[in-house]
Amino acid sequence: MKIVLLGPYNSGKSTTVHKVCGNSAISIDYGGTTVALDHCRTQIYGVEIFLFGTPGLSRFEVIRKILSKGADGILFVVDSVNVASFEEAHKLLQEVYEILPGVPVVLCANKQDIRGAKTPQEVADAVLGKDQDVISVIGTSATTGTNLEKAFGAIVLNAIKQYYEILLAVKHSNGELANIAENLNEPKEKVHSRLQFASWRRLISADWDNLTFTLPKGVSNILDILEFGSKQI
């Protein structure tokens, strides 16, 4: 899956990517400022994730739009100490909702390890507009790693919800295309396209020669969590 980190300049996006991915992360920067992207591939809860950190300066809007295309989830990172950046964060979040409508967003109130940081709720009150919503607001520290696992777990879980129906059909089938289509009560051609899209996201393992499909263990485990949650409601 593709997860994109967005947020104002110096909010901690690059540090977050490098903290999560370690030495495997690459950055294209100039003097420590990201001018193109931060990128790595990692696993979160057993799900393969491609992370893209974006430049925060306003003049890089075109690059942000290019990198954000096709995102399954957004981590929106805000500097909780720099109150002056909150207005810019609000504007950037509006940009996010315009270019990625319907994509789940987790707001990370970063730099909580620094004295004087605003609380996650204070950050949310300042940054979120009345018509803007996020699935979670989490206080994080990219430097220490505090709550990064929680933030990424929240976004991965909610991103997978977008594919829940097709993934569940694979889980409760014998793995064959015809059986999956029968479970969904949809034409095989349509189901084939949905399976192809999910396989591009590494959410389904596909044998295209035999048209058989299985779920990676991490995806199957998350579906168990989602199924259990739905039964509890």
C-alpha positions, -999 to +999 in steps of 0.1 A: +000+000+000+010+036-005+011+059+026+021+095+021+033+119+047+022+155+043+026+186+065+043+220+067+080+226+064+101+212+093+072+194+109+092+161+111+081+141+080+117+131+070+126+122+106+095+101+108+103+082+076+139+075+087+128+065+122+104+039+108+126+026+080+161+032+094+190+029+069+167+017+041+151+052+037+164+076+010+159+113+009+164+139-019+171+171+000+192+202-001+209+214+031+186+191+051+154+204+035+134+179+015+131+192-021+117+161-038+109+131-015+117+108+013+110+072+005+113+036+018+095+003+018+087-014+050+062-037+067+036-025+092+016-051+110+029-076+083+015-055+055+040-042+028+040-004+028+056+021+005+062+054+024+065+087+006+075+119+025+068+151+007+083+186+008+064+210+030+074+243+014+045+259-005+065+262-037+066+224-040+028+220-044+032+203-078+056+177-063+032+170-035+004+164-059+024+140-080+037+120-050+002+119-034-015+104-064-029+070-056-023+072-019-042+048+003-037+068+034-022+101+047-002+108+078-005+146+082+024+157+104+023+190+124+050+206+145+033+209+179+058+235+192+057+259+163+024+276+167+031+299+138+030+269+115-006+259+124-022+283+098+000+268+071-009+233+083-046+242+080-041+254+044-021+223+035-048+201+049-074+218+027-051+209-002-051+173+009-088+170+009-091+186-025-066+163-042-073+132-022-111+132-013-121+102+008-086+091+016-082+084+054-060+109+073-043+105+106-031+138+122+002+135+140+009+162+166+046+158+164+075+169+187+056+160+218+090+153+235+098+190+234+089+213+263+061+237+253+045+215+228+008+220+224-014+190+233-027+168+204-062+183+210-049+218+209-031+211+177-063+195+162-084+225+173-060+249+156-054+230+124-088+213+116-115+233+099-151+228+108-157+207+076-125+187+080-122+154+097-095+129+105-098+093+118-074+099+146-053+126+163-021+112+179+007+128+197+040+116+184+078+122+185+096+113+154+129+117+173+121+092+200+097+071+180+069+076+206+035+066+192+047+062+156+036+026+156+002+036+169-001+063+141+010+040+113-012+012+127-042+035+126-036+046+090-029+011+077-060-004+094-082+023+080-066+022+045-073-015+043-110-008+051-112+006+016-105-029+002-124-048+029-151-062+006-128-078-020-103-090+006-130-106+027-144-123-004-109-138-011-106-149+025-139-168+025-134-184-009-114-213-022-091-188-039-105-193-074-118-163-094-152-179-101-158-186-064-147-151-054-171-136-080-199-158-067-193-146-032-195-110-043-224-116-068-205-097-094-193-105-130-159-122-131-145-094-153-153-068-127-139-089-099-108-096-119-101-058-121-107-054-084-083-082-076-057-067-100-059-034-082-056-050-048-026-070-059-008-039-071-012-027-035+004-060-023-028-068-004-034-100-025-010-126-037-021-136-072-013-165-095-025-149-128-018-180-148-042-201-128-064-172-116-060-181-080-057-157-051-046-157-015-041-132+013-007-124+028-006-133+065-005-097+077-036-087+056-054-118+069-046-109+105-060-073+100-091-087+084-096-108+116-094-076+136-119-058+114-143-088+113-141-091+151-148-054+155-178-055+132-193-084+152-189-064+184-209-034+172 
